[in-house]
Every structure is written in C-alpha cells, then in structure tokens.
C-alpha cells in the first residue's frame, strides 16, 4: 500500500504493509538518489515474520523536493519524525542502505528502534578506497558514459539485459543533472568526499551506537568496498557481519533471499513487549 505524510514541509511518500502489532516492522531507508522501491524484492517474499515500511526521502522517488538542497542530517530528522508519527507503537528494525545507513545510525537512539541493520553502508573508511577521489563522477555524472558506468558498477557481473536497460536511466540522469546537482551536491562535496566529515561526524556515529548492530556487505561492491567493511569490522568487534558472495552494491536486486534470511533471524529474537 502507499500513503503520504507531511514532515518538515515535505510530502513524504511511503509504501507499507498493513500489520498487527504482534510482528516487528522493518523500516527501510534507501541510499543516495534512490527510492523506497529498492526494497521491492524483499516485499515480494511472502510469509515473513516482519512487515515492511519504506519511505522516499525528500528529493527522491515520489516525495517532494521543497527544500531543494539536502544533507544527511536533514534526512535523519525526517526519518526520526516518520518513526515517531507513523510507527509510534511499532517495534522497529531499522535498515539503512548505503547513505541510508548513516541516516539510520542517527535514528538508532529512538526507544522503539530495537535493532539496526546496515547494508553496504556509507562509512568513515570510504577514504581508504583507492577510487575515493574519482567517485564523484559516479555520484553526480556529467556524461552518459559516466552514468552508464555508475549503473554498471552497482551490480556484480551485469548481464546484457541489465546493460541495455540502464541506457534510458543514464540518459535521464544526464538530462536532469543540473537539478540533481542543486539538490545533492552538498551531500557529495561536504559529506561523502569530505574527510573531516568522515572522521569527525561519521566515525563517532558508528562507534557510539546504543547497542551492537548488524552489517550486511557485498564482496564485489565497488561503492562501499569489502576492504572498507573488513576495516569497519576490525574497528568495531561488536558488529555482527554477513558477507554476500557474487554481489554488488545493489544488494536487494541480487541477494534478496539472503537478506530476508538475516532479517527473519533478527525478527524472531524480538519478543512481544
């Protein structure tokens, strides 16, 4: 089902499954320039022991873009208010993908957020990535070639049908690049590729979580690399890690069944309160 809620003057679109209070809710927070529909492969799996909610962050999907320029912190404020207003009596498993992981970490202190799952998370070890300084062309591509490369990099071993299908998306991205830069250049320039932000904001966030959390990462991820994840696991031994073989950054597209297994196990540990 679909609905909207007004938060911080933005019309927030979200998808949800109607559910009773006897099973927990998985709230999915998508990544950079993405949308709630990314979680659709998980929604398609039936007979789960958890319900799914997923929102489009402002400037993304079917939500509005009134503010016109965004930050990770603003997105966190939106998600916090969403949880408080839409899910006040639910037991929430918060799942953040990529940039959504940082957003989710900023919301983990809410009382009814019982578990946190970070999927291929944007993290403070990003600067260790050999291609770190070149990554902007994937985030905000200026040419069709860069946009196509960005889409190809999302998946492990993309097949010809996938490559053919991304052509139209790449063309649309380049056509909309000026509006996209206006909305998202702050995040890219001042957060993703700012080592001071990584060290002074993101690192303390990862290390100060209220309780241990779960990490799902892809061994063939070109955006948040395996090397970054292994360093993160080494830094924070309390993390429960799961590594996905033959999988890229588009984790739900390639490994939805495995993600469901992990969420199912976590949901089964959440008792009725």
SULGIJO-V491685 format. One record per helix or strand. SS is the DSSP state (hx for helix, st for strand). FROM is the first residue (numbers start at 1). TO is the last residue. If there is no record, write none. Layout:
ss=SS from=FROM to=TO
ss=SS from=FROM to=TO
//
This chain:
ss=st from=2 to=7
ss=st from=10 to=16
ss=st from=24 to=29
ss=hx from=36 to=43
ss=st from=50 to=55
ss=hx from=72 to=86
ss=st from=92 to=97
ss=hx from=99 to=105
ss=st from=113 to=119
ss=hx from=124 to=128
ss=hx from=132 to=134
ss=hx from=136 to=139
ss=hx from=144 to=153
ss=hx from=160 to=175
ss=hx from=177 to=192
ss=hx from=195 to=207
ss=st from=214 to=218
ss=hx from=226 to=235
ss=st from=240 to=244
ss=hx from=251 to=269
//
